[in-house]
Amino acid sequence: MDSLTEVSIGGRACGDMSWYSERYIKCTAPPGVGVHLDVRVRVKGQVHGDTAWLRRAFSYHAPVINGHQPPPP
């Protein structure tokens, strides 16, 4: 992860962040639950503000269980 850039969702840090351009960042969302969570991108050392917010921009889908198998006797 770029030590000058931090990305978080709902206050929890993202992992495996890649910075592609000033308009495109990709990261792995942290485990969590919730809807309408804020996304924060912080770039340290910027002259004109260092934090951008996307308010209420991310929601986790509820988990889906497709089946189960009882343990063997």
NURODO-121564 format. One line per field, with one value per residue: residue number from 0; x negated, y, z of N, C-alpha, C in turn. Coordinates in nm, 3 decimals, padded with zeros to 5 digits, always signed. Example, Ala and Ser with C-alpha at 12.3 -4.5 7.8 and 13.67 -1.06 7.14 Angstrom:
<recs>
pos <- 0 | 1 $
n_px <- -01.319 | -01.285 $
n_py <- -00.569 | -00.225 $
n_pz <- +00.780 | +00.708 $
ca_px <- -01.230 | -01.367 $
ca_py <- -00.450 | -00.106 $
ca_pz <- +00.780 | +00.714 $
c_px <- -01.320 | -01.290 $
c_py <- -00.330 | +00.003 $
c_pz <- +00.780 | +00.787 $
</recs>
This chain:
<recs>
pos <- 0 | 1 | 2 | 3 | 4 | 5 | 6 | 7 | 8 | 9 | 10 | 11 | 12 | 13 | 14 | 15 | 16 | 17 | 18 | 19 | 20 | 21 | 22 | 23 | 24 | 25 | 26 | 27 | 28 | 29 | 30 | 31 | 32 | 33 | 34 | 35 | 36 | 37 | 38 | 39 | 40 | 41 | 42 | 43 | 44 | 45 | 46 | 47 | 48 | 49 | 50 | 51 | 52 | 53 | 54 | 55 | 56 | 57 | 58 | 59 | 60 | 61 | 62 | 63 | 64 | 65 | 66 | 67 | 68 | 69 | 70 | 71 | 72 $
n_px <- -00.084 | -00.049 | -00.222 | -00.152 | +00.112 | +00.439 | +00.722 | +01.051 | +01.346 | +01.642 | +01.492 | +01.305 | +00.995 | +00.904 | +00.764 | +00.484 | +00.439 | +00.431 | +00.306 | +00.407 | +00.452 | +00.522 | +00.791 | +00.869 | +00.869 | +00.805 | +00.910 | +00.925 | +01.218 | +01.271 | +01.362 | +01.701 | +02.018 | +02.320 | +02.492 | +02.490 | +02.237 | +01.964 | +01.700 | +01.359 | +01.083 | +00.755 | +00.485 | +00.174 | -00.017 | +00.080 | +00.137 | +00.377 | +00.594 | +00.635 | +00.807 | +01.067 | +01.414 | +01.667 | +01.976 | +02.199 | +02.168 | +02.114 | +02.223 | +02.262 | +02.351 | +02.594 | +02.496 | +02.515 | +02.639 | +02.600 | +02.649 | +02.604 | +02.412 | +02.452 | +02.230 | +02.027 | +02.137 $
n_py <- -00.117 | +00.224 | +00.443 | +00.706 | +00.731 | +00.670 | +00.466 | +00.428 | +00.258 | +00.320 | +00.391 | +00.191 | +00.057 | -00.002 | -00.276 | -00.388 | -00.167 | +00.010 | +00.267 | +00.413 | +00.642 | +00.999 | +00.984 | +00.724 | +00.467 | +00.154 | -00.087 | -00.342 | -00.405 | -00.375 | -00.637 | -00.634 | -00.485 | -00.316 | -00.027 | +00.245 | +00.362 | +00.586 | +00.665 | +00.725 | +00.897 | +00.961 | +01.162 | +01.212 | +01.507 | +01.684 | +02.009 | +02.158 | +02.066 | +01.738 | +01.524 | +01.339 | +01.280 | +01.041 | +01.052 | +00.831 | +00.623 | +00.351 | +00.016 | -00.293 | -00.614 | -00.842 | -01.155 | -01.466 | -01.788 | -02.078 | -02.340 | -02.621 | -02.873 | -03.135 | -03.233 | -03.533 | -03.842 $
n_pz <- +00.000 | -00.076 | +00.121 | +00.146 | +00.092 | +00.206 | +00.226 | +00.333 | +00.445 | +00.598 | +00.820 | +00.848 | +00.747 | +00.408 | +00.219 | +00.015 | -00.166 | -00.472 | -00.669 | -00.955 | -01.110 | -01.086 | -01.073 | -01.028 | -00.803 | -00.660 | -00.424 | -00.168 | -00.003 | +00.349 | +00.583 | +00.690 | +00.786 | +00.694 | +00.558 | +00.327 | +00.387 | +00.456 | +00.231 | +00.248 | +00.121 | +00.171 | +00.106 | +00.196 | +00.258 | +00.068 | -00.068 | -00.094 | +00.090 | +00.213 | +00.221 | +00.078 | +00.058 | +00.003 | +00.064 | +00.224 | +00.034 | +00.005 | +00.040 | +00.206 | +00.087 | +00.212 | +00.357 | +00.179 | +00.211 | +00.048 | +00.096 | +00.315 | +00.481 | +00.695 | +00.960 | +00.942 | +01.098 $
ca_px <- +00.000 | -00.120 | -00.219 | -00.099 | +00.254 | +00.520 | +00.861 | +01.129 | +01.491 | +01.704 | +01.391 | +01.213 | +00.898 | +00.906 | +00.637 | +00.438 | +00.473 | +00.352 | +00.337 | +00.389 | +00.447 | +00.587 | +00.935 | +00.899 | +00.801 | +00.869 | +00.867 | +01.010 | +01.300 | +01.251 | +01.481 | +01.790 | +02.161 | +02.375 | +02.535 | +02.467 | +02.116 | +01.877 | +01.569 | +01.265 | +00.952 | +00.666 | +00.353 | +00.092 | -00.110 | +00.143 | +00.141 | +00.515 | +00.680 | +00.577 | +00.906 | +01.189 | +01.518 | +01.786 | +02.072 | +02.303 | +02.142 | +02.082 | +02.307 | +02.232 | +02.465 | +02.612 | +02.441 | +02.609 | +02.602 | +02.658 | +02.676 | +02.514 | +02.399 | +02.425 | +02.103 | +02.043 | +02.162 $
ca_py <- +00.000 | +00.350 | +00.497 | +00.841 | +00.726 | +00.582 | +00.454 | +00.358 | +00.245 | +00.315 | +00.407 | +00.076 | +00.067 | -00.097 | -00.344 | -00.405 | -00.046 | +00.044 | +00.400 | +00.407 | +00.780 | +01.091 | +00.956 | +00.582 | +00.392 | +00.024 | -00.149 | -00.448 | -00.356 | -00.450 | -00.711 | -00.547 | -00.483 | -00.182 | +00.035 | +00.390 | +00.398 | +00.685 | +00.625 | +00.835 | +00.885 | +01.062 | +01.169 | +01.294 | +01.602 | +01.769 | +02.149 | +02.207 | +01.963 | +01.606 | +01.420 | +01.344 | +01.194 | +01.003 | +01.030 | +00.728 | +00.572 | +00.208 | -00.074 | -00.435 | -00.703 | -00.943 | -01.284 | -01.563 | -01.927 | -02.157 | -02.475 | -02.667 | -03.017 | -03.170 | -03.305 | -03.678 | -03.896 $
ca_pz <- +00.000 | -00.081 | +00.257 | +00.143 | +00.060 | +00.289 | +00.184 | +00.435 | +00.426 | +00.729 | +00.924 | +00.852 | +00.638 | +00.297 | +00.195 | -00.123 | -00.240 | -00.590 | -00.722 | -01.100 | -01.160 | -00.993 | -01.074 | -01.013 | -00.697 | -00.637 | -00.299 | -00.117 | +00.108 | +00.473 | +00.627 | +00.764 | +00.759 | +00.696 | +00.434 | +00.315 | +00.462 | +00.393 | +00.178 | +00.266 | +00.058 | +00.228 | +00.043 | +00.286 | +00.199 | -00.032 | -00.029 | -00.088 | +00.149 | +00.192 | +00.238 | -00.004 | +00.113 | -00.072 | +00.172 | +00.208 | -00.100 | +00.000 | +00.120 | +00.199 | +00.064 | +00.316 | +00.317 | +00.124 | +00.235 | -00.060 | +00.145 | +00.421 | +00.489 | +00.835 | +00.980 | +00.942 | +01.233 $
c_px <- -00.089 | -00.109 | -00.165 | +00.050 | +00.324 | +00.662 | +00.934 | +01.276 | +01.552 | +01.605 | +01.292 | +01.124 | +00.919 | +00.768 | +00.604 | +00.473 | +00.377 | +00.400 | +00.306 | +00.378 | +00.514 | +00.737 | +00.970 | +00.808 | +00.876 | +00.816 | +00.965 | +01.086 | +01.274 | +01.376 | +01.572 | +01.935 | +02.205 | +02.414 | +02.505 | +02.347 | +02.034 | +01.747 | +01.478 | +01.134 | +00.867 | +00.531 | +00.270 | +00.002 | -00.051 | +00.155 | +00.285 | +00.609 | +00.627 | +00.679 | +01.026 | +01.288 | +01.621 | +01.887 | +02.175 | +02.290 | +02.123 | +02.176 | +02.260 | +02.361 | +02.473 | +02.552 | +02.551 | +02.555 | +02.675 | +02.691 | +02.583 | +02.512 | +02.368 | +02.293 | +02.128 | +02.064 | +02.038 $
c_py <- +00.124 | +00.416 | +00.639 | +00.846 | +00.628 | +00.584 | +00.377 | +00.359 | +00.230 | +00.322 | +00.292 | +00.078 | -00.042 | -00.161 | -00.347 | -00.287 | -00.026 | +00.179 | +00.396 | +00.547 | +00.870 | +01.069 | +00.812 | +00.517 | +00.262 | -00.032 | -00.259 | -00.395 | -00.440 | -00.532 | -00.616 | -00.566 | -00.338 | -00.133 | +00.184 | +00.436 | +00.500 | +00.619 | +00.746 | +00.801 | +00.998 | +01.051 | +01.266 | +01.388 | +01.690 | +01.912 | +02.195 | +02.100 | +01.825 | +01.493 | +01.444 | +01.243 | +01.164 | +00.964 | +00.925 | +00.653 | +00.420 | +00.130 | -00.217 | -00.510 | -00.801 | -01.076 | -01.377 | -01.703 | -02.010 | -02.300 | -02.508 | -02.820 | -03.050 | -03.245 | -03.455 | -03.730 | -03.945 $
c_pz <- +00.000 | +00.056 | +00.261 | +00.117 | +00.152 | +00.235 | +00.293 | +00.398 | +00.564 | +00.842 | +00.935 | +00.728 | +00.534 | +00.284 | +00.047 | -00.211 | -00.356 | -00.643 | -00.870 | -01.161 | -01.055 | -00.985 | -01.043 | -00.910 | -00.680 | -00.505 | -00.261 | +00.004 | +00.233 | +00.506 | +00.705 | +00.726 | +00.755 | +00.558 | +00.441 | +00.399 | +00.384 | +00.345 | +00.191 | +00.196 | +00.112 | +00.160 | +00.125 | +00.206 | +00.090 | +00.020 | -00.006 | -00.034 | +00.117 | +00.201 | +00.147 | +00.055 | +00.006 | +00.034 | +00.133 | +00.076 | -00.108 | +00.090 | +00.100 | +00.168 | +00.179 | +00.268 | +00.268 | +00.153 | +00.131 | -00.019 | +00.260 | +00.419 | +00.635 | +00.847 | +00.980 | +01.084 | +01.302 $
</recs>
